[in-house]
Amino acid sequence: MRGHEAEHDELKRAAAAFAARTLNDDVARRDREEDVSLPGWKACAEFGLQGMLVAPEYGGAGMDLRAVVATLEGLGYGCRDRGLVSSLNAHLWGCVQTLNDFGSAGQKVELLPGLVDGRWIGANAMTEPESGSDALALRTRARRTDDGYVLDGRKCFVTNAPAAEVFIVYARTGDGPAFSSLSCFAVRAGTPGLSVAPPASKMGLRTSPMSDVFFSECRVPSSARLGAEGSGAMMLMSTMEWERSLVLAVAVGGMEYQLEQCAEQVARRVAGNHPLRQRQAVTQKLAEMKLRLEAGRGLLYRAVELKRAGKSAFMESMLAKIALSEAGVANARDAMQIHGGYGYMSEAGLERELRDALGSTIHSGATEVLKDAVAMLLLAGSAGLAGRKGGGTA
């Protein structure tokens, strides 16, 4: 991303230094005990992370998207607490940015300051047991009443739910096609009829709380609805594009740090009187790690530049998500192999990085689902091109 390189480099360095100094306290213990770092959350807010794209009148910094990416890369480079980063991403792209893009002036005044200054945590209640990555197949209902809506349904795998104050909730307000029958609501914790299950225990990202959320005769006023009734699918697609474009910007910084550590290990390690740097099977892993990192970074930057230009990054966001999530897993595996037996030990932190990386191939759209969606778009474009050329198959 060209232009303002020096400024962005400084933002990246500052975020990395902040994270390394502030966010890595006792990560291994907190991972074992699934302990959420609320002090870390508040420190992130004081640094300005929760309000990067929010306008100053609501307490944010109003940063350019390139600057946001540089900051997130720095955060990923310096922070070893991937659970905290996961919670921050869910808060930013699933809640704050949705309000930022689609909230009314009154909703922004009511909700954004608390979400920006660290007092509140946001959550996106989208996924359901029967819908999975096909978010438009959701079944939660929002029934119209004289003064608002009554919500009924169940959401699952809701990141931040046990600690959230604001839930962005998608529900059906009609019986027609999903694109005209979904609506979006901002629901506060403590609203009668909203209940949160106990935190779930996870394989990775264990310092990020997650649980199911239930709505049973949950009454909300009309003022809780974002935008027009029936516009929820459009908001959902926008939210997913933001999330898939940027959720793994932190992974770019994390893979940079990981690669540096691996290069240092290969440079200094001697095994059986043979320096690792002389073993091609090992050194090629470094090249492969770098290749994956830079390929993913390029796709991330492509999606970001499209969004900065006000263009759709629907396919590009999926490509970036696929590439970076798969790169994160592959690089974490290579890092363990490079470090040998020590890499397998919990104290090295590499097994935690692998566990955390595996989740990225599932959340925000599983890799297989996103590949299917990309293929569908390519086939649709190919069919249209064939039609314009008078072609087609015999």
C-alpha positions, 0 to 999 in steps of 0.5 A: 500500500503506497503513500504515507509509508513512513507514517504507517511504519511508525504506527506499526512499530508503535502498536507492536511496542505497545502490545509487547509491553502491555498485552503479554502478561502471563499468557500461557497461564491465562490460556490454560485457565481460559482467563479473559484479560479485561485489563488488556482490553482496557489498555487496548481502548486507551491505545485507541484500538476499539475506535480506529475507524469511528469518527471523533465525535463518537470518541474514535480516531477516524483513521484511514483504512491503510493506517488501521491495517498498519496498526493491526499488523503491529498489534499482531507482531507484538501480541502473543495473546491471540484470544484477546486479538480475536475478541477485539476483531469480533468487537470491531468488525461484527459490532462497532463497524456495523453501527458505524456504517448503519446506525442512526445518529441516535444509536451512534450517540448511545452506543459507540462511545462506550464501545470505543472507550473500553467500558463495553464489549460488543458481540455479533449474534449471527451464527445459528446451529442450523445455518453455520457459515450459510448465515442467510439461512438463520431462523431467529424471528423478530415479530412485529408488535405495536411498539417494537419487536419480539425476538425468539431464537438461538445463536451459537459460537458468539465470540465475546457473548459472556462479557458483551454489553451490546449484541448485534442481532440478525433475525427474520422479520418476514417469510420471503427470500432472505435478502428481503426478510432479515433485519438487524438489531442492537440489543443491550445485555440485561434486556429481558428475554436475552440470556447467555449460556456459560462460556464454552471451552475451546481448543484455541483462542481460549482467552476469548470468551464464547457462548450461545445466546438465547432469545425468548420473548425478548422485547426490543423497541423499534429504535433498536433496529438498524436501518429499514426493516428487511435490510439486514441481509445487506448489512450482514454481507457488508459486515462479513466483507469487513470481517473477512477483509481485516480479521487476519490483518493481525495474523500478518504481523503474527506470522512476521514475528513467527518467521523471524523467530524461526530464522533465528533458530535455524541460524544458530541451532546445531543438531548432530554437529550439523548447523540447521542452516545447512539442511535444505529441508529445513531452510526451504521451510523458511522460504515457504513460510515467507511465500505464504506470508507475502501472498496473503499480505498481497491479497489483504492489501488488494481487498483494503484498497478496493474498500478504500476506493468505495468498491466491492471487495466481496471476492477479494475479502474471501480470497484474503481470508482463505489465504491468510487462515491457511497460511497461519496453520501451515506456518505454525506447523512449520514453526513447530517442525523447525524447533523440533522437540522444543517446539512441541513443548507448551513452554515454547508457545508454538503449540498454542499458536497452532491451536489458535491458528486452526480456528481461523479456517472456520470462523468468518466463513469456513475455508471450504465454504468460501472456496465454493463461493469464490468458484460460484462467482467465477462460474457466474462470470464465465457464463455471462462472458460466454453469453456475451460472446454468443458461446456456451456449451454444446 
